[in-house]
Amino acid sequence: MNQPNSQTDWEKRLQEIEAEVNEQSNQQTTSAEQSYVADSSPLNSNSNQFSNQVQNISGQVRRWFNELPIVGKVIVVAVGIGISFSLLKTVFQLITSLLTLAIIGALGYVGYQVLIKSKNASND
């Protein structure tokens, strides 16, 4: 007897949570976005959902950062700057490697053409 009753309790609680989530998501979107989503294709709807998720996550990160003490904020900013410079260095190294490969490839092509032309000229 308890199982059917507890199952309906779970279903009711699940519906309440779903209603809360829907209410929160409706509060976060503006009326202009809501009318745009209604007229848009499913692809745009998915992109709006992704955008809302990104906004939610960035809001959570901002709240977390604002709750940190000043020393914590300084440490987070320092680590962020270090990671940014590391990524920038990696991108520059990748660009340098690609340019080096392009130059070596161009020199190899020119050298090959010179050797092939000189061979063809000597055979004629």
N, C-alpha and C positions, 0 to 999 in steps of 0.2 A: 504494500500500500504506500510505503514511503517513496518508492522509486518513481512512480508516475508523478507524484506531487513534487518531488525534488527536481524532476526533469522540467516541469512547467515553471518552477522557480528559476531554474537556469535559463530557460527560454525567455522569461520575462526580464531577467537581469541582462541578458544579451541584447534584447530589444532596447532596453533603457540605455545601455552603453552605446549602441549603434545610433540612437537618437541624439545622444550627447555629442558624439563625434560629428554627425551630420550638422548639428546646430553650430558647433565650433567652426567647421569648415565654411558654413554659410556666412558666419560673422566675419571671417577673414577675407573673403572675396568682396570686392566692391560691386555695386549694382551694375556698373558698366561692364565689368568682366563677366558677370552672370548673364547679361543679355548677349554678350559676344559668344559665350560658351553655348548658349541655347541655339544660336544660328550657325555655329561652326561645325566642321566635320569631326569625326572621331579622332583623327590625328591631332587636330588642334586641342581637343578635349584632353587627350593624353599629355600634350605638352603643357597645358595649363595645370594639370594635376602634378606634373613633375615640378613646375615652377612653384606651386604652392608648397610642395614637400621641401624644396630647397629653401624657401622663405622660412618655413617652420624650423628647419635645422639651423639656419643662420640666426634666427631669433633665439634659439636655445643656446647657441654658442655665445652670442652677445650677452645673454643673461648670466651665463656661467662666468664669462670674462669680467663682467661688471661686479660680480660677487667676490672676486678674488681680492686679496689685500694688495697694496701697492707693490710690495716686493714680488708677489706672484705675477702681477701684470708685467713688471719689468722683465722677469725671467721668461715669461711666455713670449714677449715681444723680441727679446734677445734670441731665443731659440728659433722663432719665426724668421728673423732676419738671417740667421745662420743657415737655415734650410733654404731660404730664397737664394742666397748667394751660392750655395752649393748647387742648386738646380740651374742657376744662371751659368755657372762655370761648366756644368755638364752640357748644356745647350751649346755654349761656345766651342767646347771641345768637339762636339758632334759636327758643328758647322765647319770647323777647321779640318776635321778628318774628311768630310765630303769634298771640300775644296781641294785638298791634297790629292784625293783619289781622282778628281776631275782633271787636275793638272797632269798627273802621271798618265792618266788615260789619254789625254790629248797629245802629250809628248810621245807616248807609245804609238798612237795612230799615225802621227807625223813621221816618226822613225820607220814604221812599217811601210808607209807609202813611199818614202824615199828609197828604202831598200828594194821594194818591189819595182819601182820605176827604174832604179839603176840596174837591176837585173834584166828587166825587159829591154832597156836601151843597149846593154852590152850583148844581149842575145841577138838583137837585130843586126 
